[in-house]
Amino acid sequence: LKSVDNDFDDYYDYASIEDGYKVIKADFEFENLKDYTTYVYDSDFRCYADQFLCDDFIYVEDSYFSEAIDSGRKAAASVYYEVPEDADIIEIEFQPSTWYTSKVIFTID
């Protein structure tokens, strides 16, 4: 996790955000330390606010991504979510594949 914009507002004009909600943007960087190509997708991420699943926010350019990362290479991408303005705890989970049971959880301040 490289950075978080807790009040992201650079989205399409026609987007509507539910009253009492805001959009967050989380920027990630990935490095492939394996000896084979690996993949990362926007669907590898989930966001929770106070333990409730949040909606993906798709009304922004490049809101979907699919990256093939060759061995020793890096990639960067962002994820966007609509979260309650009054949420106490916001977490973003990253699970790189449905084949893995382990997850990385990032708590957003």
C-alpha positions in Angstrom: 0.0 0.0 0.0 1.6 3.2 -1.2 -1.0 5.9 -0.4 -4.7 6.5 0.4 -6.9 9.4 -0.6 -9.7 9.3 2.1 -11.8 11.9 0.3 -11.3 11.1 -3.4 -13.3 13.3 -5.7 -11.7 13.0 -9.2 -14.5 10.8 -10.6 -16.9 11.1 -13.5 -19.4 14.0 -13.3 -22.4 11.6 -13.8 -21.4 9.5 -10.7 -23.8 9.6 -7.8 -22.7 8.9 -4.3 -25.1 7.8 -1.7 -25.8 10.4 1.1 -23.5 9.9 4.1 -20.9 8.1 1.9 -17.5 9.1 0.4 -15.1 7.6 -2.0 -11.6 6.4 -1.0 -8.8 5.5 -3.4 -5.9 3.2 -2.4 -2.8 3.1 -4.5 -0.8 -0.2 -4.5 2.5 -1.3 -5.9 3.3 -4.9 -6.6 6.7 -6.6 -7.1 7.0 -10.1 -8.4 9.7 -12.0 -6.5 8.8 -15.3 -8.0 10.6 -16.9 -10.9 7.5 -17.0 -13.1 4.8 -14.5 -14.3 2.2 -13.7 -11.7 -1.1 -11.8 -12.0 -3.0 -9.3 -9.9 -6.6 -8.1 -10.5 -8.9 -5.5 -9.0 -11.1 -8.4 -7.9 -8.3 -9.6 -5.6 -9.3 -6.8 -3.2 -12.3 -6.3 -0.8 -13.1 -3.3 1.4 -14.8 -3.4 4.7 -16.1 -0.5 6.8 -16.9 -1.4 10.4 -17.0 -5.1 9.3 -19.5 -4.5 6.4 -18.5 -5.1 2.8 -18.3 -1.9 0.8 -19.2 -1.4 -2.8 -16.5 -1.0 -5.5 -16.6 2.5 -7.0 -16.4 2.2 -10.7 -17.1 5.7 -11.9 -13.4 6.6 -12.5 -11.0 6.0 -15.3 -9.0 2.8 -14.9 -11.2 1.5 -12.0 -10.7 -2.1 -13.3 -7.3 -3.6 -13.8 -5.6 -6.8 -14.7 -1.8 -6.9 -14.5 0.6 -9.7 -15.6 3.8 -9.1 -13.8 6.9 -10.8 -15.1 9.6 -12.1 -12.7 11.5 -9.3 -11.1 9.2 -6.6 -12.4 6.8 -4.2 -10.8 3.3 -2.9 -11.4 1.1 -0.2 -9.8 -2.7 0.1 -9.6 -5.5 1.7 -7.6 -8.7 0.5 -6.1 -11.8 2.6 -5.2 -14.6 2.1 -2.7 -17.7 3.9 -1.5 -17.6 3.9 2.3 -19.7 5.5 5.0 -18.3 8.9 6.1 -18.7 8.0 9.7 -16.9 4.6 9.6 -14.6 3.9 12.5 -12.5 1.1 10.9 -11.9 0.8 7.2 -9.9 -2.3 6.0 -8.8 -3.4 2.6 -8.2 -7.1 2.1 -5.9 -8.4 -0.6 -6.1 -12.1 -1.4 -4.0 -12.7 -4.5 -5.8 -15.8 -5.7 -8.8 -18.0 -4.8 -6.2 -20.8 -4.5 -4.6 -19.1 -1.5 -6.4 -18.9 1.9 -4.1 -16.2 3.4 -4.9 -12.5 3.0 -3.2 -9.3 3.7 -5.3 -6.8 5.5 -4.6 -3.0 5.4 -6.2 -0.8 8.0 -6.9 2.7 6.5 -6.5 5.7 8.8 
